[in-house]
Amino acid sequence: MNITNMLDKLHLYIPQLSIMIGMIWIIYSAHKSTNSFNVFDYLIDPTTNKASITKTLQIVAGLTATWIVCRMAINNNLTTEFFTVYLAALGVSEAWSKFIGAKYGSTDKETK
């Protein structure tokens, strides 16, 4: 494989890498600002102060699904039905987290 073929394939990933770098920069900036935002609050269970495997897997699943939707949109393959299912899955995931937090008396500020 020569360098020209590599560069031809590399330009296909520039929009996706730009989106990813932009999102990382926004999260990093919010985390380092003077407000009370802490990115680790999304991974830590407030009742045990330890990392929650459920929260971690939920974030990984959401990021993966978002990556797929962005990739499909860039390639003009995103359908209305697929986007609706994507939004519904994210909504159900968030609603389930709120329900479990309320049921088991989470001290999370967003739950109450």
C-alpha positions as CSV (number, residue, x, y, z in Angstrom):
1,M,0.0,0.0,0.0
2,N,1.5,3.3,-1.0
3,I,1.2,6.7,0.7
4,T,-1.4,8.0,-1.8
5,N,-3.9,5.2,-1.0
6,M,-3.4,5.8,2.7
7,L,-4.1,9.5,2.4
8,D,-7.2,8.8,0.2
9,K,-8.6,6.6,2.9
10,L,-7.6,8.9,5.7
11,H,-9.6,11.9,4.5
12,L,-12.8,9.8,5.0
13,Y,-12.3,9.9,8.8
14,I,-11.5,13.6,9.2
15,P,-15.1,14.7,9.9
16,Q,-15.5,12.0,12.5
17,L,-12.2,12.8,14.2
18,S,-13.1,16.5,14.2
19,I,-16.4,15.8,16.0
20,M,-14.7,13.5,18.5
21,I,-11.9,16.1,19.2
22,G,-14.5,18.8,19.5
23,M,-16.6,16.8,22.0
24,I,-13.5,16.0,24.1
25,W,-12.5,19.6,24.1
26,I,-15.9,20.8,25.3
27,I,-16.0,18.2,28.1
28,Y,-12.5,19.0,29.1
29,S,-13.2,22.7,29.2
30,A,-16.4,22.2,31.2
31,H,-14.5,20.0,33.6
32,K,-11.7,22.5,34.2
33,S,-13.9,25.5,34.5
34,T,-14.8,27.1,37.9
35,N,-18.4,25.8,37.9
36,S,-19.4,22.6,39.8
37,F,-19.4,20.4,36.8
38,N,-17.3,17.2,37.3
39,V,-17.1,14.7,34.5
40,F,-16.5,11.9,37.0
41,D,-20.0,12.4,38.5
42,Y,-21.3,10.5,35.5
43,L,-19.3,7.4,36.4
44,I,-19.5,7.5,40.2
45,D,-22.3,6.0,42.2
46,P,-23.2,8.7,44.8
47,T,-24.2,6.2,47.4
48,T,-21.0,4.2,47.4
49,N,-18.5,6.8,45.9
50,K,-17.2,4.1,43.7
51,A,-17.3,3.7,39.9
52,S,-20.5,2.2,38.7
53,I,-20.3,-0.4,36.0
54,T,-23.9,0.3,35.0
55,K,-23.2,4.0,34.5
56,T,-20.0,3.3,32.7
57,L,-21.7,0.8,30.3
58,Q,-24.6,3.2,29.7
59,I,-22.1,5.9,28.7
60,V,-20.2,3.5,26.4
61,A,-23.4,2.4,24.8
62,G,-24.6,6.0,24.3
63,L,-21.3,7.1,22.8
64,T,-21.2,4.0,20.5
65,A,-24.8,4.6,19.3
66,T,-24.0,8.3,18.8
67,W,-20.9,7.5,16.8
68,I,-23.0,5.1,14.6
69,V,-25.7,7.8,14.0
70,C,-23.0,10.4,13.1
71,R,-21.3,8.0,10.8
72,M,-24.6,7.1,9.1
73,A,-25.5,10.8,8.8
74,I,-22.1,11.6,7.2
75,N,-22.6,8.7,4.7
76,N,-26.2,9.8,4.0
77,N,-27.5,6.4,5.3
78,L,-29.5,7.7,8.3
79,T,-33.2,7.0,8.0
80,T,-36.0,8.6,10.1
81,E,-36.9,5.3,11.6
82,F,-33.3,4.6,12.7
83,F,-32.9,8.1,14.2
84,T,-36.3,7.7,16.0
85,V,-35.1,4.3,17.5
86,Y,-31.8,6.0,18.5
87,L,-33.6,8.8,20.3
88,A,-36.1,6.4,22.0
89,A,-33.3,4.2,23.2
90,L,-31.4,7.2,24.8
91,G,-34.7,8.4,26.4
92,V,-35.5,5.0,27.8
93,S,-32.0,4.6,29.1
94,E,-32.2,8.0,30.9
95,A,-35.7,7.3,32.2
96,W,-34.6,3.9,33.6
97,S,-31.7,5.5,35.4
98,K,-33.9,8.1,37.0
99,F,-36.5,5.4,38.0
100,I,-33.8,3.2,39.6
101,G,-32.3,6.2,41.4
102,A,-35.7,7.2,42.7
103,K,-36.6,3.7,43.7
104,Y,-33.5,3.0,45.7
105,G,-33.2,6.5,47.2
106,S,-30.2,7.8,45.3
107,T,-28.7,11.0,46.7
108,D,-28.0,12.2,43.2
109,K,-29.1,15.9,42.7
110,E,-30.6,15.2,39.3
111,T,-32.8,12.4,40.5
112,K,-34.6,14.4,43.1
